[in-house]
């Protein structure tokens, strides 16, 4: 655990001592804010619950997109700069290394997600909002962040440079997000399997509407765990080549 925390601390310093972490957060918050103002709030009267649903809809997309630039540098940058050799020789297990880097990226994502709280807070001024709805929505966003950050970690572990890591992670995330479309053209039982993998339609929609589904919590946590396990196994195999 100590080794994992040391890696996480090192990575967090790298994020926030440079412009990269701040730029990603600022750009995503700007996009999310513009979408919230233009579409969630809009110029037509809406029920507060509908405004909150629309907010979480757009925040879902922004969270998914943000995880890609946040994670692409985790291992790919180490390979590009040649410092991966130092990490390979460090007295750390691959699980500690992967876990530390993942934790740092997830903390950056948590800062980003929680920084959007001012937007639903604006709805409190002129409307009535369920605290449970807000909690469920943000829980869903953090679970999505956990899963997509895991996918991004895997992409960065496998790729040789940051561009390839970004593209590989984006394609994999896109498959999960658009799984509901693929399910429409598949036949049972494959249709049910593909549909179950849909990040938004099958799993996040409930959180967006203020409902906490245990099955979806387990799903997102499972995706994060499996991708981290694959990352550590890949790096362990690569280490002994």
C-alpha positions as CSV (number, residue, x, y, z in Angstrom):
1,X,0.0,0.0,0.0
2,X,2.8,2.4,0.8
3,X,4.4,1.8,-2.6
4,X,1.1,2.5,-4.3
5,X,0.6,5.7,-2.4
6,X,4.1,6.9,-3.3
7,X,3.4,6.3,-7.0
8,X,0.1,8.1,-6.7
9,X,1.7,11.1,-5.0
10,X,4.4,11.3,-7.7
11,X,1.8,11.2,-10.4
12,X,-0.4,13.8,-8.8
13,X,2.6,16.1,-8.6
14,X,3.3,15.6,-12.3
15,X,-0.3,16.4,-13.1
16,X,-0.6,19.6,-11.2
17,X,2.9,20.9,-11.3
18,X,2.6,21.2,-15.1
19,X,-0.1,22.8,-17.2
20,X,-1.6,19.6,-18.4
21,X,-3.9,18.6,-15.5
22,X,-5.2,22.2,-15.2
23,X,-5.8,22.6,-18.9
24,X,-7.8,19.4,-19.1
25,X,-10.0,20.3,-16.1
26,X,-10.5,23.9,-17.4
27,X,-11.5,22.8,-20.9
28,X,-13.9,20.1,-19.8
29,X,-15.5,22.4,-17.3
30,X,-15.9,25.1,-20.0
31,X,-17.6,22.6,-22.4
32,X,-19.8,21.2,-19.6
33,X,-20.8,24.7,-18.5
34,X,-21.7,25.8,-22.0
35,X,-23.8,22.6,-22.6
36,X,-25.5,23.1,-19.3
37,X,-26.4,26.7,-20.0
38,X,-27.5,26.1,-23.6
39,X,-29.4,22.8,-23.3
40,X,-30.0,21.9,-19.7
41,X,-31.1,25.3,-18.5
42,X,-32.2,26.5,-22.0
43,X,-34.6,29.4,-22.6
44,X,-37.8,27.4,-22.0
45,X,-39.3,26.6,-18.5
46,X,-38.5,23.1,-17.3
47,X,-39.0,21.0,-14.2
48,X,-36.0,21.0,-11.9
49,X,-35.7,17.3,-12.1
50,X,-35.5,17.5,-15.9
51,X,-32.8,20.1,-15.7
52,X,-30.8,17.9,-13.4
53,X,-31.2,14.9,-15.7
54,X,-30.0,16.9,-18.7
55,X,-27.0,18.1,-16.6
56,X,-26.0,14.6,-15.8
57,X,-26.5,13.5,-19.4
58,X,-24.0,16.1,-20.7
59,X,-21.7,15.5,-17.7
60,X,-21.6,11.8,-18.6
61,X,-20.1,12.6,-22.0
62,X,-17.7,15.1,-20.6
63,X,-16.5,12.6,-18.0
64,X,-15.9,9.9,-20.6
65,X,-14.0,12.3,-22.8
66,X,-11.9,13.8,-20.0
67,X,-10.6,10.4,-18.9
68,X,-8.8,9.9,-22.2
69,X,-6.3,12.8,-22.0
70,X,-6.0,12.3,-18.2
71,X,-4.9,8.6,-18.6
72,X,-3.0,8.6,-21.9
73,X,0.3,9.7,-20.3
74,X,0.3,7.3,-17.4
75,X,2.6,4.6,-18.9
76,X,3.0,5.8,-22.5
77,X,4.9,8.9,-21.4
78,X,7.2,6.8,-19.3
79,X,8.0,4.7,-22.4
80,X,8.6,7.8,-24.6
81,X,10.9,9.4,-22.1
82,X,12.8,6.2,-21.2
83,X,11.9,6.3,-17.5
84,X,9.9,3.1,-17.8
85,X,13.2,1.3,-17.2
86,X,13.5,2.9,-13.8
87,X,10.0,1.9,-12.9
88,X,10.7,-1.7,-14.0
89,X,13.7,-1.8,-11.7
90,X,11.9,-0.2,-8.7
91,X,11.0,-2.5,-5.8
92,X,7.3,-2.3,-6.6
93,X,4.9,-5.0,-7.7
94,X,3.2,-4.3,-11.0
95,X,-0.1,-4.1,-9.1
96,X,1.3,-1.4,-6.9
97,X,2.6,0.5,-9.9
98,X,-0.7,0.2,-11.8
99,X,-2.8,0.9,-8.7
100,X,-0.8,4.1,-7.9
101,X,-1.0,5.5,-11.3
102,X,-4.7,4.7,-11.6
103,X,-5.4,6.2,-8.2
104,X,-3.7,9.5,-9.2
105,X,-5.7,9.7,-12.4
106,X,-9.0,8.9,-10.6
107,X,-8.3,11.7,-8.1
108,X,-7.8,14.1,-11.0
109,X,-11.2,12.9,-12.4
110,X,-12.8,13.3,-8.9
111,X,-11.6,16.9,-8.8
112,X,-13.1,17.5,-12.3
113,X,-16.4,15.8,-11.5
114,X,-16.9,17.5,-8.2
115,X,-15.9,20.9,-9.7
116,X,-19.2,20.8,-11.7
117,X,-21.3,20.9,-8.5
118,X,-21.9,24.6,-8.9
119,X,-24.1,23.9,-11.9
120,X,-26.9,21.8,-10.2
121,X,-26.5,24.1,-7.2
122,X,-27.8,26.9,-9.4
123,X,-31.0,25.0,-9.8
124,X,-31.6,25.3,-6.0
125,X,-32.0,29.0,-6.4
126,X,-35.3,28.8,-8.4
127,X,-36.4,25.2,-8.1
128,X,-36.7,22.2,-5.9
129,X,-34.2,19.4,-6.3
130,X,-34.0,16.1,-4.6
131,X,-30.8,15.6,-2.7
132,X,-31.1,11.9,-3.5
133,X,-31.2,12.7,-7.2
134,X,-28.0,14.7,-6.9
135,X,-26.2,12.0,-4.9
136,X,-27.2,9.3,-7.4
137,X,-26.1,11.3,-10.3
138,X,-22.7,12.1,-8.9
139,X,-22.2,8.5,-7.7
140,X,-22.9,7.5,-11.3
141,X,-20.4,10.0,-12.7
142,X,-17.7,8.7,-10.3
143,X,-18.4,5.1,-11.2
144,X,-18.2,6.0,-14.9
145,X,-14.9,7.8,-14.2
146,X,-13.6,4.8,-12.4
147,X,-14.4,2.5,-15.3
148,X,-13.1,4.7,-18.1
149,X,-10.0,5.6,-16.1
150,X,-9.3,1.9,-15.8
151,X,-9.8,1.5,-19.6
152,X,-7.4,4.4,-20.2
153,X,-4.9,2.9,-17.9
154,X,-4.9,-0.3,-19.9
155,X,-4.6,1.6,-23.1
156,X,-1.6,3.5,-21.8
157,X,0.0,0.4,-20.5
158,X,-0.2,-1.4,-23.8
159,X,0.6,1.6,-26.1
160,X,4.1,2.8,-27.0
161,X,3.2,6.5,-27.1
162,X,0.5,8.8,-25.9
163,X,-1.3,9.3,-29.2
164,X,-1.7,5.5,-29.7
165,X,-2.8,5.2,-26.0
166,X,-5.5,7.9,-26.6
167,X,-6.8,6.3,-29.8
168,X,-6.8,2.8,-28.4
169,X,-8.6,3.9,-25.2
170,X,-11.1,6.0,-27.1
171,X,-12.0,3.1,-29.4
172,X,-12.5,0.8,-26.4
173,X,-14.6,3.3,-24.5
174,X,-16.6,4.0,-27.6
175,X,-17.5,0.3,-27.9
176,X,-18.9,0.4,-24.3
177,X,-20.8,3.6,-24.9
178,X,-22.3,2.6,-28.2
179,X,-23.0,-1.0,-27.2
180,X,-26.7,-0.4,-27.2
181,X,-26.6,0.4,-30.9
182,X,-24.6,-2.8,-31.6
183,X,-27.2,-4.7,-29.6
184,X,-29.9,-3.6,-32.0
185,X,-28.4,-5.5,-34.9
186,X,-27.3,-8.6,-32.9
187,X,-29.4,-11.8,-32.3
188,X,-30.0,-13.4,-28.9
189,X,-28.2,-14.4,-26.7
190,X,-25.4,-12.2,-28.0
191,X,-27.8,-9.2,-28.1
192,X,-28.3,-9.5,-24.3
193,X,-24.6,-9.7,-23.6
194,X,-23.8,-6.6,-25.8
195,X,-26.7,-4.7,-24.3
196,X,-25.4,-5.4,-20.8
197,X,-22.1,-3.8,-21.6
198,X,-23.7,-0.4,-22.5
199,X,-22.2,2.2,-20.2
200,X,-25.0,4.7,-20.7
201,X,-28.2,3.0,-21.8
202,X,-28.0,0.0,-19.5
203,X,-26.1,1.4,-16.5
204,X,-25.8,5.2,-16.2
205,X,-29.3,6.1,-17.2
206,X,-30.7,5.0,-13.8
207,X,-28.2,7.2,-12.0
208,X,-29.1,10.1,-14.3
209,X,-32.7,9.7,-13.3
210,X,-31.8,9.6,-9.6
211,X,-31.9,5.8,-9.1
212,X,-29.0,3.8,-7.6
213,X,-28.8,0.3,-9.1
214,X,-26.5,-2.2,-7.3
215,X,-26.0,-4.2,-10.4
216,X,-24.6,-1.1,-12.2
217,X,-22.4,-0.3,-9.3
218,X,-20.9,-3.8,-9.5
219,X,-20.6,-3.5,-13.3
220,X,-18.6,-0.3,-13.2
221,X,-16.4,-1.5,-10.4
222,X,-15.9,-4.7,-12.2
223,X,-14.8,-3.0,-15.4
224,X,-12.2,-0.9,-13.4
225,X,-10.9,-4.0,-11.6
226,X,-10.6,-6.2,-14.8
227,X,-8.8,-3.4,-16.7
228,X,-6.3,-2.8,-13.9
229,X,-5.7,-6.6,-13.6
230,X,-5.0,-6.8,-17.3
231,X,-2.7,-3.8,-17.1
232,X,-0.7,-5.3,-14.3
233,X,-0.5,-8.7,-16.0
234,X,0.7,-7.1,-19.3
235,X,3.3,-5.0,-17.6
236,X,4.5,-8.0,-15.6
237,X,4.9,-10.1,-18.8
238,X,6.6,-7.2,-20.6
239,X,9.0,-6.8,-17.7
240,X,10.4,-10.3,-18.2
241,X,10.7,-10.3,-22.0
